[in-house]
């Protein structure tokens, strides 16, 4: 398992890292629900239709539970919760939900655990190494 990287130069003049090169992960393609269903079918023996049905139902339940203000925890995957962004006010009595809430977003915190040094090792990243993107090497 590997994440493919290439280097990107920081061209933001106001940045303290201006002119420096930073690693950027490069996607190796996308996978659709149908692709996931086929792979899960091969791995588990379930039909593709069953996998699609379960994932679609999970999506509906996530949306419903989040809209009820609950945090949804999927072990080994992570936590989903709704968050709000708002404009600040000097006096709490001046706050108006319709005027000061700018948007509602879905937050995701991947499952993980603390390791030595206080760092977090995310389950999806465990065992993944960085490699150069094919055709790119400084």
C-alpha positions in Angstrom: 0.0 0.0 0.0 1.4 3.4 -1.0 0.4 7.0 -1.4 2.0 8.4 -4.6 3.5 11.9 -4.3 5.1 14.6 -6.3 6.6 17.9 -5.3 4.7 21.2 -5.7 6.4 24.6 -5.3 4.7 27.1 -3.0 4.0 30.2 -5.1 2.1 32.2 -2.4 4.3 35.2 -1.9 2.8 36.1 1.5 3.6 32.6 2.8 6.6 31.9 5.0 7.1 28.8 2.9 7.2 30.7 -0.4 9.5 29.1 -3.0 9.8 25.9 -1.0 8.7 22.5 -2.4 6.2 20.4 -0.6 4.9 16.9 -1.1 1.4 16.5 -2.6 -0.5 13.2 -2.8 -1.6 12.3 -6.3 -4.8 10.3 -6.7 -4.4 7.1 -8.6 -8.0 7.2 -9.8 -11.5 6.9 -8.4 -13.6 4.0 -7.3 -17.4 4.0 -7.6 -20.0 2.3 -5.4 -20.5 -0.3 -8.2 -16.7 -1.1 -8.1 -16.9 -1.4 -4.3 -19.9 -3.7 -4.6 -18.1 -6.0 -7.1 -15.0 -6.2 -4.8 -17.1 -6.8 -1.7 -19.1 -9.5 -3.6 -15.9 -11.3 -4.5 -14.6 -11.0 -0.9 -17.8 -11.9 1.0 -20.1 -13.9 -1.3 -22.9 -11.3 -1.0 -24.6 -10.2 -4.2 -23.7 -6.8 -5.7 -27.3 -5.7 -5.2 -27.1 -6.5 -1.5 -23.9 -4.5 -1.0 -25.4 -1.5 -2.9 -28.6 -1.7 -0.9 -26.7 -1.8 2.5 -24.5 1.2 1.5 -27.5 3.2 0.3 -29.3 2.4 3.5 -26.3 3.4 5.5 -26.2 6.7 3.6 -29.9 7.4 4.4 -29.4 6.5 8.1 -26.3 8.7 8.3 -28.2 11.7 6.9 -31.2 11.1 9.2 -29.1 10.7 12.4 -26.9 13.7 11.6 -29.9 15.8 10.9 -31.1 14.8 14.4 -27.9 16.2 15.9 -26.2 12.9 16.6 -22.6 12.0 16.0 -22.4 8.8 13.9 -19.5 6.5 14.9 -18.4 3.7 12.5 -15.7 1.6 14.2 -12.6 1.3 12.0 -13.9 4.2 9.8 -14.5 7.2 11.9 -16.9 9.8 13.3 -19.3 11.9 11.3 -20.9 15.0 12.8 -22.5 18.2 11.5 -20.8 21.5 12.2 -21.7 25.1 11.7 -19.8 28.1 10.4 -20.9 31.5 11.6 -20.2 35.2 11.6 -19.1 36.4 15.0 -21.0 38.9 17.1 -20.0 41.1 20.0 -23.1 40.5 22.0 -24.8 37.1 22.2 -28.2 38.8 22.2 -27.4 40.1 18.7 -26.9 36.6 17.2 -29.5 35.6 14.7 -29.5 32.1 13.3 -30.8 33.0 9.9 -28.3 35.9 9.4 -25.2 34.7 11.2 -25.0 31.0 10.4 -23.2 30.9 7.1 -23.3 27.2 6.4 -23.7 23.7 7.8 -21.0 21.2 6.9 -20.4 17.5 7.6 -17.3 16.9 9.5 -15.4 13.6 9.4 -12.7 12.4 11.9 -11.0 9.2 10.8 -10.7 6.4 13.3 -7.2 6.3 14.9 -5.2 5.9 18.0 -2.5 7.8 19.8 1.0 6.5 19.5 4.4 7.4 21.0 5.1 11.1 21.0 1.4 12.0 21.1 0.9 11.6 17.4 -2.3 10.0 16.0 -2.0 7.0 13.7 -5.2 6.9 11.6 -6.5 3.4 10.8 -6.7 4.0 7.1 -3.0 5.2 7.0 -1.6 2.2 9.0 1.1 0.5 6.9 0.9 3.0 4.0 4.2 4.2 2.6 5.0 7.2 0.4 6.4 6.6 -3.1 7.2 8.8 -6.1 4.4 9.3 -8.6 5.2 7.3 -11.8 7.2 9.5 -14.1 8.1 12.0 -11.4 11.3 12.1 -9.5 13.3 15.3 -8.6 
